């Protein structure tokens, strides 16, 4: 799938990383959306699932080259949340395009995980309410497609009421969660 954003074309194709012989550490069921507190946890889940046959998509504030190098991710699709034009960039104010890309990605893959970090950055550019609506839309797409969504949001970036709204819709995973076998 190719999406034109101004003069930049984003190429999103389902792919997973090379298989690992290691035991799978995270058990996220298909059709679930989860929140983790730190981006590192989200990337650890992404790496684990994509090396065990799950197609991956990362949407992040981290440049794809740095993300690829830091987490040894070579094959999955990566989008960079930035206003800087690049072949992997998506403007943080284009929430509808983010939803569209995620929806198309999960429709194309029978077994996938989408990781979204940089939610705080999206909130700076769009406000909590619009970003929350995006997260709810992504959650619906994930349930319909039987995929997985992992969103990194710090509880300190939102107020108590906003946090309650998020954990009502998403499963909060922390190191004590049974699915987070670290």
N, C-alpha and C positions, 0 to 999 in steps of 0.2 A: 504494500500500500504506500502510495506517495501522496503527501498533502502539501499543496503550495501555500506558503505563508509569505506574502509579499513576493520577494524574488527568491526565497529560499525553499528548497524542497526537502521535506523530512521523509526519510525512508525507514519504515517500521516493519520488520519481518520477525515473526516468531522464531526463536532459536534458543537452544540451551547450551551450556558450557560442556566441555568434554567430561565424560563420566568419571566419577571418583569411586575408588574402592572403599573409601571410608564409610562408616555407618552414618546414616542420615540423622542429623541432630535435632531437626525441627519438624514437628508433625502439625502442619496447618492443613486442615481439611478443605477440600474444594468447596467453593461457594461462601467462604468466610472472609471477613474484613477485620483487620487487627490494627491496633495502635501500639507502637513502642515509643519509649521516651527518648532514645538516642539514635541518631542516624547509623552509628556503627552496628547496632543491633539489627536494624533493617537490612544493612548490607551483608551481615553475617547470614541472615535468613535467606537473602537472595542468592548468595554464593552457594549455600548448602542445597537449596532446592534446585537451582539450575545445574548443579553437578550431579543431580540424581534424576535427570530427565524432564524437569519442568522448564518450559520456555519462560524467559524473563524479559521484563521491560523495566528500566530504571528512569525515573523522572527526578532530576536532582539539581541542586545549586552547584554541585561539584562538576567541573569540566569533565567530559567523558574520558579524555586522555588520562587525567589524574585518577579518576574513579577506576578505570580499567587497570592502571598500573598498581594502585593501592590495594585493590581487592582481587587482582588477577582475573579479571573478567574480559574476555576477548570476543565472544560471539553474540552476546545478547544485545538488544537494541537499547540505546541510551539517549535520552533527551536532556538538554541543558537548559534550565530555567534562567534566562538572561535576556537583557535587552540588546546585547551585542549580537550582530548578525553572524551566523555560522551555519554550516550544513546540519548541525545537530541541535540548534538553538530553537527554543520556543519562548516567546515573550510572556512574562508572568501575568500580563493583563488579559491574555487570550484564554480564559478559563474554558470557554466553549470548545476551543480547539483541543485543549488538553483532554476534556471529556470525550470528544470525538475520537481522538487518537487511541485512548485507552479502550473505548468501546470497539473500535475496529480491530485492535490487537487481540482482545480476548475473544472476539468472534472468529478470528483466523486460527486460533490455537485451541486445541482440545484440553490442554493441560498447561496452565500458565500461572505466573505470579507477577504482579505489578507492585513495584516499590516506589513510593512517593516520599521524598525528603524535601526540605525547603518550604514546608507549609507556612512557617513563620514569614518567609519572604513573600509568599503569595498573599498573606494577610496584610503585609505592609502596602502592597500595591492594590489590593481589592477590598480589604476589610474582612472581618470575621464572617459576617453573614453570607457574603458571596462565596467565600472559600468553603464554608460549611455546606452550602448548597451543592458545590462541586463535589465534596466528599460524599454527600448523600447520593448524588447521581452516580458516582463511581461505585459506591456500595451496591446500588441496584444493578449496574452492569455486571459486577462480579457475581452476584447471586444468580442472575439470569444465565450467565455463561458458565457457571460452575468453576470459576477461577479462584484466585486468591489475591487479596490486596493487603499490603503492609504499608502503613503510613507512620512516619516519624513526626511526633508532635511533643514538644516539651510542655508539661503542665504549667510551667512558669510563664509560658508565652500567652496564656489565655487566663481569663478570670475563672472563678470556681463554677459559676453557672455554665459558661461555655464548655468547660472541661466535662461537666456532667452531661451536657448535650452530646458530646463526642463519645464518651464511654457508654452512653445509652445505645448508640448505633453500632459501635465497634467493640470488639473484644480487646481489652487492655492486657497486653502481654508484658510481664516483667520476669525477672530471673527466677521467681518462685512459681511461675505458671507451668503446668505440666507439659505444655507444648514447647516450652523453652528449655529444652534439655541441653544446657551448655556444658 
